[in-house]
Structures are given as structure tokens and as C-alpha cells.
Amino acid sequence: MAALIDTPEAANRLARAIASDLSLYNEAKIKEGIENDTFFSVLREEIAEGRAHYESRVDPKLRGSTNFFDRALVDVILARKGHIKSKIW
């Protein structure tokens, strides 16, 4: 078993990679979620799976003191989808 990630830089990279994969493989759901302001409910399962993967790889002490995964969802997915019409922006 690989050692847990214990540096902020590596944890942030992992979070962003997971968010990037979510974006790549769930384009239709992301579009629907943004258009209808249901992003987090439409992608509930995918986000939970991504979060579980992140948490399984990152040291709990680091997870408890950072919000890299949540920030990655916003920065990597939502911020890059500003072209999709939505009542939230």
C-alpha cells in the first residue's frame, strides 16, 4: 500500500486531478446541474466517490486542516463552466 500524501502541494494536486476527472467524465450532468442550480445534488454520487478516493490517499491530519477537495470542485469544474447559462451567475 502506498504511503499517505502528507504535503499540501501533493494533496492539492490530487484534489485537482480528481476534480478534472469528474469534469471530463460527467459533462452532461455538470451542464444540467449548473443550468438548474442542482450541481451538488446531480453529482452527489460522483462527488462522494471522488471525495472518498481523496480521503483514502491523504493523511487525515492534512485533510482536517485544508479544504483542497472542495476548492478543486469550484476552481476546476465550476469556474471553468462560466459559459453555461445559469441563474446563479
N, C-alpha and C positions, 0 to 999 in steps of 0.2 A: 504494500500500500504506500502511496506517495505521501511525503510529509505535507502537513497543512501549510497553506500560504500564510506567512506571518509578516509580510511587509505591505504597507499601504499601497505602494505602486503596483505590486503584483495583484492585490485584491481588486483594485480599481480596474486594471486591465481585464481581469477575469469577468467582472461585472459588466463591463462594456462589451466584451466578446459575447456573453450570453444574451445581452440586450440586442446586439447586432443579429444574432441568430434568430431571436424571436421576431425581429423586424423582417428579416429575409423570408422566413417560412410562414408568416401569418399576415401578409399584406392585406388580403381582403377583410379579415377580421379587424385589423388596425384601422382601415379606412372606415368600416362600419362603426366602430367604437368611437372614432373621432367625430364623425358626422352626427352621431346620435348622442354624444356625450355619455357613452357607456363603455369607454375604453377598458376600465379596470374590471367591469363585470363580464364583458365579452371575452376578455383574455384571462379570466380568473385562473383557469387550469394551467395555461401555458406559463403565466407569471409564477404560479405556485411551484411548478416543476423547475423553472429556471432558478427561483429562489432556493429551492431545496438543493439543487446542484451547487449553487454558490456557497451555501452554508456547509455543505459536505466537504468543501475544499478549503475553506478559510478558517483560520484559528478563531475560536469563539471570542477571545479577548478582543481581537481586531474587529470582528463583526459587531460586537457590542458598543464599540466606540466610533463607528463610522456608519454612513448611510450610502455607501457606494452603489449597492444594487438599486435602490430607489432612485438615486440620482441618474444612474445609467438609463433607467426606463425613460426618464424625462429627456435627458440630453441626447440619447442615441435614437430613441423612437419618436417621441412627441415633438421635440424641437425640429426634427428633420421633416416632419409631415405638415408644416405650416401652410403648404399649398392646398391641403384638403379643406374644403369649406366646412365650417363648424360654428355653432352658436357660442362656443367657449372662447373664440378669438376672432 
